[in-house]
Amino acid sequence: MRRFKVITYKFLINILLRLPDAFYAVLFAIVFPVYKALHKKRAYGRVEKHLATAKEYEAREGYGTNKMPRDVKSPNISTIAKINARDTFKGIFWNALESYRGLARFKSVEKRIVYENEHIIRNAIADCAKQNAPIAGISIHQGAFELMHRALCRYSEHVHLITDSVGDIAFREVLKDLRSDPHLTEYHPDETGRLIRELFRTKGILAMVIDQGKHTKGNSVSLFGRPSTLYLRLPQKINEMGAGIVTFRTWSEKKRIVIRFEKYYPPKYDESIGNAINAAPSESALVTGIAREVETWIAEHPEQWSWNYHRNFIATL
């Protein structure tokens, strides 16, 4: 039965991914109003409220007042002010389609991928190699984010990816096969100990998204003036153990899918740099710096980030 389900899922995914964009445009136009009506007080409602709060915060704080590091560009306030909840769901819909087409190695997707600031990760790997240390490549659920894990295989023969359970066993097997690469090894969140051992043994790259987590404790941060959570405990731990961290992100444009490397945090970053500017003694400069980066990424492409995760924002709306 399981083998039959695997074959069926693979067949259906193959068919669905090959349907023309016109089909998906019509599908979204039909399904979205129904989804909106059914989720007015849940997912759709949360997105509306989170966006409204972020817009108020950006308007109130203005340019350059988000306490961002000097080397991080302040977001364009008009970008987040122009979008609505429908834009974000449309962005998630199309980026998901592009993600899975990319994982299926569609040439139409692969030829649109461009890499920016590759020197950041290459220099980080070279620096860590001198210290016999691995790297963590961390990002958020934005754009065609599934493509980023495989993209890291350009830079290492040992990429270690944490994934959570989705669907039944057969469907998980299909997804694992779709993501697969000779240089990529997947781990369940419960296998963290094994992952850390393998990461430091291979001196490879940990691939991880940090804005969603289940059954785990995150780091309390502020995004757009509101309490929120980023799941940085694993990157923070391995950084303390001697691993470097590279932040990177992706977003989609009409003719390009951009994968951009942003910043390198050397091993034992907190120990070497001390607390962040104006931070309380107990706060981590690493966590604070990454949170400010994430806020900037979301503000620059707010229509391509999922605002409706249950634990994105802690405070009750």
ChimeraX attribute file (.defattr): number of C-alpha atoms within 10 A of each C-alpha:
attribute: neighborCount
match mode: 1-to-1
recipient: residues
	/A:1	6
	/A:2	12
	/A:3	9
	/A:4	9
	/A:5	15
	/A:6	18
	/A:7	13
	/A:8	15
	/A:9	17
	/A:10	18
	/A:11	11
	/A:12	11
	/A:13	16
	/A:14	13
	/A:15	10
	/A:16	14
	/A:17	17
	/A:18	10
	/A:19	10
	/A:20	9
	/A:21	12
	/A:22	9
	/A:23	10
	/A:24	16
	/A:25	13
	/A:26	10
	/A:27	11
	/A:28	17
	/A:29	11
	/A:30	11
	/A:31	10
	/A:32	14
	/A:33	12
	/A:34	11
	/A:35	13
	/A:36	17
	/A:37	11
	/A:38	12
	/A:39	13
	/A:40	13
	/A:41	12
	/A:42	12
	/A:43	19
	/A:44	20
	/A:45	15
	/A:46	20
	/A:47	22
	/A:48	18
	/A:49	15
	/A:50	19
	/A:51	21
	/A:52	15
	/A:53	16
	/A:54	19
	/A:55	21
	/A:56	15
	/A:57	17
	/A:58	21
	/A:59	14
	/A:60	10
	/A:61	14
	/A:62	14
	/A:63	12
	/A:64	14
	/A:65	10
	/A:66	18
	/A:67	11
	/A:68	20
	/A:69	16
	/A:70	8
	/A:71	7
	/A:72	14
	/A:73	13
	/A:74	22
	/A:75	21
	/A:76	16
	/A:77	17
	/A:78	13
	/A:79	15
	/A:80	21
	/A:81	17
	/A:82	11
	/A:83	15
	/A:84	15
	/A:85	24
	/A:86	16
	/A:87	14
	/A:88	22
	/A:89	23
	/A:90	17
	/A:91	22
	/A:92	20
	/A:93	17
	/A:94	18
	/A:95	22
	/A:96	17
	/A:97	16
	/A:98	24
	/A:99	18
	/A:100	21
	/A:101	23
	/A:102	24
	/A:103	21
	/A:104	18
	/A:105	14
	/A:106	14
	/A:107	10
	/A:108	11
	/A:109	18
	/A:110	17
	/A:111	13
	/A:112	15
	/A:113	17
	/A:114	12
	/A:115	13
	/A:116	13
	/A:117	13
	/A:118	14
	/A:119	10
	/A:120	18
	/A:121	22
	/A:122	12
	/A:123	12
	/A:124	20
	/A:125	25
	/A:126	13
	/A:127	16
	/A:128	20
	/A:129	14
	/A:130	8
	/A:131	13
	/A:132	15
	/A:133	24
	/A:134	27
	/A:135	31
	/A:136	25
	/A:137	25
	/A:138	23
	/A:139	25
	/A:140	21
	/A:141	20
	/A:142	25
	/A:143	30
	/A:144	27
	/A:145	22
	/A:146	20
	/A:147	21
	/A:148	23
	/A:149	26
	/A:150	20
	/A:151	15
	/A:152	21
	/A:153	19
	/A:154	10
	/A:155	15
	/A:156	16
	/A:157	16
	/A:158	20
	/A:159	28
	/A:160	26
	/A:161	20
	/A:162	18
	/A:163	14
	/A:164	12
	/A:165	10
	/A:166	11
	/A:167	9
	/A:168	10
	/A:169	13
	/A:170	20
	/A:171	19
	/A:172	15
	/A:173	16
	/A:174	18
	/A:175	19
	/A:176	14
	/A:177	13
	/A:178	17
	/A:179	19
	/A:180	16
	/A:181	15
	/A:182	10
	/A:183	16
	/A:184	20
	/A:185	17
	/A:186	17
	/A:187	14
	/A:188	12
	/A:189	17
	/A:190	10
	/A:191	11
	/A:192	13
	/A:193	10
	/A:194	10
	/A:195	20
	/A:196	17
	/A:197	11
	/A:198	15
	/A:199	22
	/A:200	19
	/A:201	12
	/A:202	16
	/A:203	21
	/A:204	25
	/A:205	30
	/A:206	29
	/A:207	26
	/A:208	21
	/A:209	24
	/A:210	21
	/A:211	22
	/A:212	17
	/A:213	17
	/A:214	10
	/A:215	6
	/A:216	9
	/A:217	12
	/A:218	19
	/A:219	17
	/A:220	18
	/A:221	20
	/A:222	17
	/A:223	21
	/A:224	22
	/A:225	14
	/A:226	16
	/A:227	14
	/A:228	19
	/A:229	22
	/A:230	25
	/A:231	21
	/A:232	21
	/A:233	15
	/A:234	16
	/A:235	23
	/A:236	22
	/A:237	13
	/A:238	22
	/A:239	24
	/A:240	16
	/A:241	14
	/A:242	19
	/A:243	28
	/A:244	27
	/A:245	29
	/A:246	20
	/A:247	20
	/A:248	24
	/A:249	22
	/A:250	26
	/A:251	22
	/A:252	21
	/A:253	9
	/A:254	6
	/A:255	10
	/A:256	15
	/A:257	22
	/A:258	19
	/A:259	23
	/A:260	18
	/A:261	21
	/A:262	17
	/A:263	19
	/A:264	20
	/A:265	19
	/A:266	21
	/A:267	23
	/A:268	19
	/A:269	21
	/A:270	19
	/A:271	13
	/A:272	9
	/A:273	12
	/A:274	13
	/A:275	18
	/A:276	17
	/A:277	12
	/A:278	8
	/A:279	11
	/A:280	10
	/A:281	10
	/A:282	7
	/A:283	16
	/A:284	19
	/A:285	20
	/A:286	23
	/A:287	21
	/A:288	21
	/A:289	18
	/A:290	22
	/A:291	23
	/A:292	20
	/A:293	22
	/A:294	21
	/A:295	18
	/A:296	21
	/A:297	23
	/A:298	22
	/A:299	24
	/A:300	19
	/A:301	21
	/A:302	26
	/A:303	25
	/A:304	26
	/A:305	20
	/A:306	22
	/A:307	24
	/A:308	21
	/A:309	13
	/A:310	11
	/A:311	16
	/A:312	19
	/A:313	22
	/A:314	14
	/A:315	9
	/A:316	5
	/A:317	8
